[in-house]
Amino acid sequence: MFEWDGDTKKLLSTLWIFLTVNYIYCDVFGMHDADTLQQLLSGEVGDIKITEEFLLYFAIIMQIPMIMIPLSRYLSYKINKYLNIVAATISGGIQSYTVYMGGTLFYLFFSFFEIATALIIIIMAIRWKPTATR
């Protein structure tokens, strides 16, 4: 059914793509929720004020999974392994924290896949052993 050529770098990069697309699509999907959209337009979502500084902080956080797409494919084994563990721990940890803040059903649905993907990346990176060709 599924076929994997054993290229851990390629698989990790693909998982980061999957994670990033889920993050983006969840945010786009949120624009279709009237309550969320109204809050965004008012500049305050729950207790969070949407300021330029907040948006910069959010952009930095979102850069983590996006930068991991090429880095996972091209970094050398050792730094790649540890950077994947750190980046997935940060990304998955932040997403896990936001789930406790509450959210819509679709947000919780996407969060499940985002957190699960981060955990898969962590497990794969931990189990990753160097090979002669990679």
Contacts in CASP RR format, 6 or more apart in sequence:
PFRMAT RR
TARGET T0000
AUTHOR 0000-0000-0000
METHOD contacts of the structure
MODEL  1
MFEWDGDTKKLLSTLWIFLTVNYIYCDVFGMHDADTLQQLLSGEVGDIKI
TEEFLLYFAIIMQIPMIMIPLSRYLSYKINKYLNIVAATISGGIQSYTVY
MGGTLFYLFFSFFEIATALIIIIMAIRWKPTATR
4 11 0 8 1.000
7 134 0 8 1.000
8 124 0 8 1.000
8 128 0 8 1.000
8 134 0 8 1.000
9 72 0 8 1.000
9 73 0 8 1.000
9 74 0 8 1.000
9 80 0 8 1.000
9 134 0 8 1.000
10 73 0 8 1.000
11 124 0 8 1.000
12 68 0 8 1.000
12 72 0 8 1.000
12 73 0 8 1.000
12 80 0 8 1.000
12 84 0 8 1.000
12 121 0 8 1.000
12 124 0 8 1.000
12 125 0 8 1.000
13 68 0 8 1.000
13 69 0 8 1.000
13 70 0 8 1.000
13 72 0 8 1.000
13 73 0 8 1.000
15 117 0 8 1.000
15 120 0 8 1.000
15 121 0 8 1.000
15 124 0 8 1.000
16 65 0 8 1.000
16 66 0 8 1.000
16 68 0 8 1.000
16 69 0 8 1.000
16 72 0 8 1.000
16 121 0 8 1.000
17 69 0 8 1.000
18 117 0 8 1.000
19 65 0 8 1.000
19 91 0 8 1.000
19 114 0 8 1.000
19 117 0 8 1.000
19 118 0 8 1.000
19 121 0 8 1.000
20 65 0 8 1.000
20 66 0 8 1.000
20 69 0 8 1.000
22 110 0 8 1.000
22 113 0 8 1.000
22 114 0 8 1.000
22 117 0 8 1.000
23 62 0 8 1.000
23 65 0 8 1.000
23 110 0 8 1.000
23 114 0 8 1.000
25 110 0 8 1.000
26 106 0 8 1.000
26 107 0 8 1.000
26 110 0 8 1.000
26 111 0 8 1.000
26 114 0 8 1.000
29 106 0 8 1.000
29 110 0 8 1.000
30 36 0 8 1.000
30 37 0 8 1.000
30 104 0 8 1.000
30 106 0 8 1.000
30 107 0 8 1.000
31 37 0 8 1.000
31 40 0 8 1.000
33 104 0 8 1.000
33 106 0 8 1.000
36 45 0 8 1.000
36 104 0 8 1.000
39 45 0 8 1.000
39 46 0 8 1.000
40 50 0 8 1.000
43 49 0 8 1.000
43 50 0 8 1.000
44 50 0 8 1.000
48 54 0 8 1.000
61 90 0 8 1.000
61 91 0 8 1.000
61 94 0 8 1.000
64 87 0 8 1.000
64 90 0 8 1.000
64 91 0 8 1.000
65 87 0 8 1.000
65 91 0 8 1.000
68 83 0 8 1.000
68 84 0 8 1.000
68 87 0 8 1.000
68 88 0 8 1.000
71 80 0 8 1.000
71 83 0 8 1.000
72 80 0 8 1.000
72 84 0 8 1.000
75 83 0 8 1.000
77 128 0 8 1.000
77 130 0 8 1.000
77 134 0 8 1.000
78 130 0 8 1.000
80 125 0 8 1.000
81 125 0 8 1.000
81 128 0 8 1.000
82 125 0 8 1.000
84 121 0 8 1.000
84 122 0 8 1.000
84 124 0 8 1.000
84 125 0 8 1.000
85 122 0 8 1.000
85 125 0 8 1.000
85 126 0 8 1.000
87 121 0 8 1.000
88 118 0 8 1.000
88 119 0 8 1.000
88 121 0 8 1.000
88 122 0 8 1.000
88 125 0 8 1.000
89 118 0 8 1.000
89 122 0 8 1.000
91 114 0 8 1.000
91 118 0 8 1.000
92 114 0 8 1.000
92 115 0 8 1.000
92 118 0 8 1.000
92 119 0 8 1.000
93 115 0 8 1.000
93 118 0 8 1.000
95 111 0 8 1.000
95 114 0 8 1.000
95 115 0 8 1.000
95 118 0 8 1.000
96 111 0 8 1.000
96 115 0 8 1.000
98 111 0 8 1.000
99 108 0 8 1.000
99 111 0 8 1.000
99 115 0 8 1.000
102 108 0 8 1.000
END
